[in-house]
């Protein structure tokens, strides 16, 4: 059985789910449906693919037993989304009560861009909160606005606060784990993301700081999320980061597609910023993947940031399909075994595995591949010397 045929049917189902098609090119066999179901699990798209199954004509449906099992999982997803959306609002409220401004990055915030029929079927993940601008009193005076009253840098203030609540949690360059919920992971960001290349990273961090000072936020479902224009650049940057770590899955690509086709977005307004961060090659690859997977056309679409790049896009799509969601199904490197389930314990085996992984992208994205080992050394010093105290 040809695996590429299974991929094609899988992509057709995703096109049906997002409204770009109405039926499959052929009816899959029972065995093929099982492979499609496994693919949907590997890319955490079980609910989204089920939404497509519900739209299929009778003659193309999966076996009844598979439909029943799929429907049960879809119902659980809807329940889980309601729970995690409430938890997300609670986490945002918690940080506001502690004097921080905050926004929800990615995750449940991406549901803002999904149509109602798909919102509850998106597989939720952890909660990423970007905290900054803590209010602190000056002497005996009352608290003033956060922007006028920051005694410490945001990185220092956020890390110090989180460590005072949950001592001993490992600190990363951009965020830390903050396990305040029993059954949902929470990550607190003081930097939304970063790049390994120092001059590109410097530009990215300046842009984040500018957005904190002057940007506007969107209220949604009990918390706030960044603007669509910010998300178009930030989430592309997030995808870019993950291809140099464990990998990315199609769920993250679907999030980005739904964002790009949002009616609120003004096309072409973000590309100059993307180029200044050195992301233009990756943007072309992502446009190709989005077109190949979610659209039913070979023509450039109005929502695209730039023309699709077929060569880099094929390379990226092959990597995505081989590695699955965050590389969890990538048998080449076995990330889980070398990490012991925590970045805190990632040592030389993980570093070597990641270097081998990243060398596949040397020709397409040389600056990130070459600077990753140097950044790793810098990050160790940043942690060991606690340089975050000066930020």
C-alpha positions in Angstrom: 0.0 0.0 0.0 1.5 3.3 -1.1 2.0 5.7 1.8 1.8 8.8 -0.4 -1.7 7.7 -1.4 -2.7 7.7 2.3 -1.1 11.1 2.8 -3.1 12.4 -0.2 -6.4 11.1 1.3 -5.4 12.6 4.6 -4.8 16.0 3.1 -8.1 15.8 1.2 -9.9 15.2 4.5 -8.2 18.3 6.0 -9.3 20.3 2.9 -12.9 19.1 3.6 -12.6 20.1 7.2 -11.6 23.7 6.5 -14.2 24.1 3.7 -12.1 23.8 0.6 -13.6 20.6 -0.7 -16.7 18.5 -0.2 -15.7 14.9 -0.9 -12.7 12.5 -1.4 -11.3 11.6 -4.8 -12.0 7.9 -3.9 -13.4 5.9 -1.1 -10.7 4.5 1.3 -10.6 0.9 2.3 -11.1 -0.2 5.9 -7.3 -0.7 6.3 -6.7 2.7 4.8 -9.1 4.3 7.3 -7.1 2.8 10.1 -3.9 4.4 8.8 -5.7 7.7 8.3 -7.0 7.5 11.9 -3.4 6.8 13.2 -2.1 9.8 11.1 -4.8 12.0 12.7 -3.6 10.9 16.2 0.1 11.5 15.3 -0.6 15.0 14.2 -3.2 15.7 17.0 -5.9 16.3 14.4 -8.3 13.6 15.5 -11.2 16.0 16.0 -10.6 18.1 12.9 -10.5 15.0 10.6 -13.6 13.7 12.3 -15.3 17.0 11.3 -14.4 16.1 7.7 -15.7 12.6 8.1 -19.1 14.0 9.2 -19.3 15.8 5.9 -18.5 12.8 3.6 -21.1 11.2 1.3 -22.4 7.9 2.5 -20.3 5.8 0.1 -17.0 7.3 1.4 -17.6 6.9 5.1 -15.3 4.8 7.4 -16.6 1.5 8.9 -19.4 2.1 11.5 -17.2 0.8 14.4 -14.5 3.3 13.6 -17.0 6.2 13.3 -18.5 5.4 16.7 -15.0 5.3 18.3 -14.1 8.5 16.5 -17.3 10.3 17.7 -16.5 9.4 21.3 -13.1 11.0 21.0 -14.6 14.1 19.4 -17.0 14.5 22.3 -14.1 14.2 24.8 -12.2 16.8 22.9 -15.2 19.2 23.1 -15.4 18.6 26.9 -11.6 19.1 27.3 -11.6 22.3 25.3 -14.3 23.8 27.6 -12.2 22.8 30.6 -8.9 24.2 29.3 -10.5 27.4 28.1 -11.8 28.0 31.6 -8.4 27.2 33.0 -6.7 29.6 30.6 -9.0 32.4 31.8 -8.2 31.5 35.4 -4.4 31.6 34.7 -4.7 35.0 33.0 -6.8 36.3 35.9 -4.2 35.0 38.4 -1.4 36.9 36.8 -3.5 40.1 36.5 -4.3 39.8 40.2 -0.6 39.6 40.9 0.0 42.9 39.1 1.2 41.6 35.7 -0.1 42.4 32.3 -0.4 39.2 30.3 -1.6 37.6 27.1 -2.2 34.1 26.0 0.1 32.9 23.2 -1.0 30.2 20.8 -3.0 27.4 22.3 -6.5 28.2 23.2 -6.0 31.7 21.8 -5.9 30.2 18.3 -9.5 29.1 18.7 -10.3 32.8 18.0 -9.5 32.1 14.3 -11.5 28.8 14.0 -15.1 28.6 12.8 -17.6 27.6 15.4 -18.0 24.0 14.0 -14.2 23.4 14.5 -13.5 25.3 17.8 -14.3 22.4 20.1 -12.5 19.8 17.9 -9.1 21.4 18.0 -6.8 19.3 20.2 -5.8 21.6 23.1 -2.2 21.6 24.5 -0.6 23.5 27.4 -1.3 27.1 28.4 1.3 29.7 27.3 1.0 33.0 29.1 3.2 36.0 28.3 3.6 38.0 31.5 5.2 41.4 31.7 5.0 44.9 33.2 4.4 44.2 36.8 3.1 47.0 38.9 5.2 47.8 42.0 4.7 50.6 44.6 7.2 53.4 45.0 7.8 53.9 48.7 4.4 54.5 50.4 2.6 55.8 47.4 -0.2 53.8 45.8 0.4 51.6 42.8 0.5 53.5 39.5 0.2 52.2 35.9 2.6 49.3 35.2 4.4 51.1 32.3 5.4 53.9 34.7 6.5 51.8 37.6 8.7 48.9 36.7 11.6 48.5 39.1 13.0 45.4 37.5 13.2 44.3 34.0 10.3 42.0 32.8 12.6 38.9 32.6 13.9 39.4 36.2 10.4 40.3 37.6 8.6 37.4 36.1 11.3 34.8 36.9 11.6 36.1 40.5 7.8 36.0 41.0 7.4 32.5 39.5 10.3 31.1 41.5 8.8 32.6 44.7 5.6 30.6 44.1 7.2 27.4 42.7 10.8 27.0 43.8 13.2 24.9 41.8 11.4 25.0 38.4 13.9 25.0 35.5 14.4 28.3 33.7 14.8 28.5 30.0 15.9 31.5 27.9 12.3 32.4 27.0 10.1 30.8 29.5 9.7 28.5 32.6 7.4 25.7 33.6 4.8 26.9 36.2 2.9 23.8 37.3 0.0 25.5 39.2 -2.7 23.3 37.6 -3.1 19.7 38.4 -3.8 18.3 34.9 -2.7 21.0 32.4 0.8 22.3 31.9 1.4 26.0 32.2 4.4 27.8 30.7 5.1 31.4 31.6 6.9 33.4 29.0 9.0 36.5 29.5 10.1 36.3 25.9 7.5 35.0 23.4 10.3 33.3 21.4 13.8 33.8 20.1 16.3 33.0 17.3 19.7 31.4 17.6 21.3 33.9 15.1 22.3 36.9 17.4 21.6 39.8 15.1 18.2 38.4 14.1 17.4 37.6 17.7 18.3 41.2 18.7 15.7 42.5 16.2 13.1 40.0 17.4 13.5 41.0 21.0 13.3 44.7 20.2 10.1 44.0 18.3 8.6 42.2 21.3 9.5 45.1 23.6 8.0 47.6 21.2 4.8 45.6 21.1 4.6 45.4 24.9 4.8 49.2 25.1 2.6 50.2 22.2 0.7 47.2 21.0 -3.0 46.5 21.3 -4.6 43.3 22.6 -7.7 41.3 21.6 -10.1 40.3 24.4 -11.3 36.7 23.9 -13.1 34.2 26.1 -12.0 35.7 29.4 -8.4 36.5 28.5 -6.5 38.6 26.0 -4.5 37.5 22.9 -2.2 39.4 20.6 -3.4 41.1 17.5 -3.7 39.1 14.2 -0.8 41.1 12.7 1.5 40.2 15.7 0.4 36.5 15.5 1.2 36.2 11.8 4.8 37.0 12.5 5.2 35.5 16.0 3.6 32.2 15.1 5.7 31.8 12.0 8.7 32.4 14.2 7.4 29.8 16.6 7.1 27.2 13.8 10.6 28.1 12.6 12.0 27.5 16.1 10.4 24.1 16.3 11.9 22.6 13.2 15.3 23.0 14.8 14.2 21.3 18.0 11.9 18.2 18.0 9.8 19.2 15.0 6.4 20.5 14.2 3.1 18.8 13.4 0.2 19.6 11.1 -1.9 20.9 14.0 0.5 23.8 14.3 0.3 24.3 10.5 -3.5 24.3 10.6 -3.5 26.9 13.4 -1.3 29.1 11.1 -3.5 28.5 8.1 -6.7 29.5 10.0 -4.8 32.6 11.2 -3.7 33.6 7.7 -7.2 33.3 6.2 -8.7 35.3 9.0 -11.0 38.1 7.8 -9.3 40.5 10.2 -5.9 40.2 8.5 -4.6 42.7 5.9 -2.5 40.6 3.4 1.2 41.6 2.8 1.4 43.9 5.9 3.7 41.6 7.8 6.2 40.3 5.2 8.7 43.2 5.5 9.1 42.3 9.2 9.4 38.6 8.4 12.3 39.4 6.0 14.1 41.5 8.5 14.1 38.5 10.9 15.6 36.3 8.2 12.4 34.2 7.9 11.7 34.7 4.2 12.9 31.3 3.0 11.0 29.5 5.7 7.9 31.6 4.9 8.0 30.4 1.3 8.3 26.8 2.5 5.4 27.2 4.9 3.2 28.7 2.2 3.8 25.7 0.0 2.9 23.3 2.8 -0.3 25.1 3.6 -1.3 25.2 0.0 -0.4 21.5 -0.5 -2.2 20.3 2.6 -5.2 22.6 3.2 -6.0 24.0 -0.3 -7.3 22.5 -3.5 -5.4 24.8 -5.9 -1.9 25.2 -7.3 -2.3 28.9 -7.7 -1.0 31.5 -5.3 -3.7 32.5 -2.9 -4.6 36.0 -1.5 -3.8 35.0 2.1 -0.2 33.9 1.3 2.6 36.0 2.7 4.8 35.3 -0.3 5.0 32.9 -3.3 5.3 29.3 -2.2 8.7 27.7 -2.5 8.3 24.1 -3.8 11.8 22.8 -3.1 12.0 24.0 0.5 8.3 23.2 1.0 8.7 19.5 -0.1 11.7 19.3 2.4 9.6 20.7 5.2 6.5 18.6 4.5 8.6 15.4 4.4 10.0 16.4 7.8 6.6 17.1 9.2 5.1 13.8 8.0 8.0 11.8 9.3 8.3 13.4 12.7 4.6 13.9 13.7 3.5 16.3 16.4 6.6 17.9 18.0 8.7 15.0 16.8 7.0 12.5 19.0 6.9 9.9 16.2 10.3 10.5 14.8 12.2 7.2 15.0 15.4 8.7 13.7 16.4 10.5 16.9 14.2 9.1 19.7 14.0 12.4 21.5 12.0 11.1 24.4 14.7 8.6 25.4 17.6 11.0 25.3 15.6 13.8 27.2 14.2 11.7 30.1 11.0 13.7 29.5 12.5 17.0 30.6 14.7 19.7 29.0 16.4 20.0 32.4 18.1 16.6 31.8 19.1 17.1 28.2 22.8 16.5 27.9 25.3 15.6 25.3 23.2 12.8 23.6 20.3 15.2 23.0 22.7 17.9 21.8 24.3 15.5 19.3 20.9 14.2 18.1 19.7 17.7 17.6 22.8 18.7 15.7 22.4 15.7 13.3 18.7 16.7 12.9 19.5 20.3 12.1 22.2 19.6 9.6 19.4 18.5 7.2 18.4 22.2 7.1 21.9 23.7 6.7 21.4 24.7 3.1 18.0 26.2 3.5 18.5 28.0 6.9 22.2 28.3 7.5 22.3 31.0 10.2 20.1 29.1 12.6 21.8 25.8 12.1 25.3 27.2 12.6 24.5 29.4 15.6 22.4 26.8 17.5 25.5 25.1 19.2 26.9 28.6 20.1 23.6 29.7 21.5 23.4 26.5 23.6 26.7 27.4 25.2 25.6 31.0 25.8 22.3 29.7 27.4 24.3 27.5 29.8 26.2 30.6 30.9 23.1 32.6 31.1 21.6 30.1 33.5 24.7 29.3 35.5 25.5 32.9 36.2 21.9 33.9 36.5 22.2 36.6 34.0 18.5 37.0 33.9 18.9 39.1 37.1 20.1 41.9 34.8 17.2 41.8 32.3 
